[in-house]
């Protein structure tokens, strides 16, 4: 079995038939002439071969057991072996061919397989590419966002820069304006300096002339002084004659004075003793004392009308005709006037110094008959004045020694100087004023306070005026608020005196 080079499918089939014939020799030796089917599956194709079993092959095969018996049989066996070997060789070659064929046929399948593999790979690649593209798109979108933000920031920064540059421009303009003004001012200053220099020069010139004039005047004064000296000498000589006359005049005056003193010495001593001595008679007030002929100021004993109650009082026999009963006196601050109701009622202090006569006595006295009131005042500058009321009276203790005043005259104040008529008396322990406060405690003294009113002659006595002393010896309508007076005296006298 040798396949030809230019063998077609038919020759190949023929070869195959021979092959299969020979192959079948060993296995189906006893088979009769029977048709046999051979199926070959190659890929999608299947081939079917129908082969008749040749008879000579049968006979040959049937002869094999007979050959074993003799030497002819051995030669035949050798020939047959040779034939078989050849057949085997042919089969081998044929198998090689078949293999090649199968390989050729397989090539197409491999190509197909490769193509499908390539398709699959391409699809995968496309998928991967699509994924990559979508990722890239996402990244691009993000990048775009970031870019937009960056652009916004940049825009903002640019705007700020622009604003800054605008304000800088404004400042520069202002700076220029200011610089111009400074330059103008400098120019003005230069002009002024020039003027000043001119003026200074003029002044120097004037000063020179003035100095010259001064020198001339000085020489003139020297000359005049010399003349005055001469005149003074002449004057001294003339006045020495006058002084002799004056000395004689003085001596005459001295002798006259000594004569007058010796003449008046007797009666003066007599009146002094009257002042110090209490009078034996009973007097209701100082006016009565005065009328009885006691015209010296001093302490006298008074007796309340219709009673035996005696009260020591100081009588002022000099002021405005004399006969004044003194209710109060202050001039050195030696007595404390911040006292109780009872003390003001009975009186306190020393009659020869500072004192308060006593509300009870004054109340009873002024209810006996009509009295007038006089207040003497003096300040720290040497001025003095007075306030006088034509009618004055105090009600009883039950009415808090309420004051009544009428008919004002005087040089220090006006009708309401002492306060409103009808005010009650208050002390540090008896608040009868019209203030929610306690005026007596605030102004340190007993008085007819209003709320608290324009006067308080019983206030604190400071040494010296002490401006802004609001609790001092106060008389507003003469010295204003805060002024504390130097001395005070309150007198009463009968209206008919
Ligand atoms: Ca009060």
Boltz pocket constraint, residues with backbone or C-beta under 6 A from the ligand:
constraints:
  - pocket:
      binder: B
      contacts: [[A, 431], [A, 432], [A, 433], [A, 434], [A, 435], [A, 436], [A, 437], [A, 438], [A, 439]]
      max_distance: 6.0
